[in-house]
Amino acid sequence: MATVESGGGGESIPEEVIPPAPPAALLGAYLKVSWAYVYWCLGMLAWSLVCVGYFVMTKNPENILISLGLAVLGIAMIVLPTFLFGGETWHKRLGWITVIVFLFSLLFAYPSGAIVWGVARRVGQGRYNWPPYSTDVVHAVLGVLTVALHIWTALIAVRAVRLVRKLARGDWGDVQVAAAK
């Protein structure tokens, strides 16, 4: 008998107990989180491409490769859960979404902090010019996108974690599930 860890207190939920589709009471929340994840992945892809553009402008080949790697990873993050987890494995897709966005919300703490610190340092040094250089404009757009993506990622992570906790508690609304024997 296969089991799924509930994460609540170390107990496992037998896989036969998990409904084949999201419970009606949670379907709306599940679809919102799922679509938010798809849009977030597209946002990550766009952010990676802006990073590539900025690093091309500043002639930084190492960071160009890193940004291209992030773009490929973004495509994989969209495609893999879509093709691997659907139908009766919807709960695994939710788990994938929760883990990915939670980890990225932690990872984005560094670039967001670096942006705030870097802008404060540049203002203190008087390094901003008028009219701004094209690299300053792209850098500003990249900074705003990074901080916005960090906030968006954290919000999706909170929504996904709340949904997973509801499922782990068995708070499935109107679905009556017989306990596995």
N, C-alpha and C positions, 0 to 999 in steps of 0.2 A: 504494500500500500504506500503510495507516494504521499509525502506531506509537504506543506509549505510553512515556513517559519512565520509566526505572526508578529514577532518583534515586541509584543506587549510584555510578556513575562517569561519568555523562554519556551512557552508551549508551542506546539505545532498544530496546524489545522490540516486535517486530511484533505487531499486534493479532491476527493469525491464530494466534499461538503461545499466547495467553492462553486457558485453557480456558473453555468456555461457562458453567461453574458452578464454584464454589469447589472446589479439589481436596479429595478425601476426607480427606486428612491434615490439612488446615487448615479444614475445614468447621465443626467444633465451635468453634474459636477465632473464626472469622468470624461465626458466629451469635451468640456471646457478645458480641462487640464491637458487632454490629449491634443487638441487643436492649438492651445497656447504653446505646447512643446514644439509642434511643427513650425509655427510662426517664429518661435525663438530660434530654432535651428536655421531658418532662413535668415533671421537677423544676425546670427553668428557668422553665416556665410558672407553676408554683405559686409559685416565688420571686418572679417578676414581680408576681403578684397580691398577695402579702404586701407587696411594695414599694408597690403602689398603695394598699393599705389603710393602711399607715403614713403615706404622704404625704397621704392624705385626712384622717387624724387630725390631722396637723400642719399642715394647710392650706397645702401646698406645690404649687401648680398646675403649675409647670414640671416638677417631678420626677414628678408624676402622669402627664403626657403622655409623658415618657421611659419610665416603667414600662409604660404601655399599649403603647408602641411595641415594647418588649422582649417583651411578651406576644404581639403579632402576629408578631414575628420568630420567636419560639419555635414558634408554630404553623406558620409557613412552613418552619422547619428540619426539622420532622417530615414535613410533607406533600411538599415538593419532592424530597428524595432518594428517598422511597418511590415516588412516581409516575414520576419521571424515570429512575431507575436501578434496574432489577431484571433478573432473568433473565440474559441474556448480558452486561449492563453492570454486573455485580456489583462489578467492580474499580473502576468509577467511583464507586459508592456508598461503597466503602471509602475511596477518596481524599477524597471529600466529608467523610466522618466524621472522618478524620484531620486535615484542614485545620481544620475548624470547632472540634473540641475542643482542638486544639493552640493555636489563636489565643485561644480563650476561657480556656484555662489561663493564658496570659500576661496576658490582660486582667484576670482575677480577682486578680492580684497587688496591684493598687492598692486595691480595696475591702477585701481581707483585711488589708492593712497598715494602712489607715485605721481599720478596726474595732479592731485591737489597739492602735494608738496612741490612738484616741478613748476606749476603755475605760480604759486606763492613765491618761489625762489626767483623766477623770471621777472615777476612784477617788482620784487625788491631790488633786482639788479638793473631794472629799466631796459630790459631786452626786447620789449614789444615796440614796434614801429608803426607809424601811420604814414602812408598806407601800408597795410601788412604785406609781408612777403607771401608768395603762394604756399610755401612750406608751412608758414605760420597759420594760414587759413586751414589747410588740410590737417595740421596738427591739432587745431582747435576743434574741428569737426570730429576727428578721431577721439579726442579727449571726451567730448560730450557724448559721443556714441558709446564709449567704453563705460562711463559712469551710468548712463541710461540702461545699457545692457546688464550691468551689475545689479541695478535695482530691479529690473524686470526679471532677471534670473532668480533673485531672492524671493520675489513675490510668487513665482511659479513653484519654487521649492516649498514654500510655506503651504500653498494650496495642495500640492501633491502629498506632502507629509500628513496634512489633516485628513485627506481622503484615505490614505493608507492606514492611518490610525483608526478611522471609522470602520474600515473593513476588518482590521485586526481584532477590534472589539466585538465584531459580529453585529455591528449596528447597521444592518442591511435593510432597514425599513420593513416593507410589507412582505419580504421573502421569508417563508418558513422553511427551514432546512432541518432535516432529521439528523440527529447526531450519529456519527459513524460508530459502528459496533466492532 
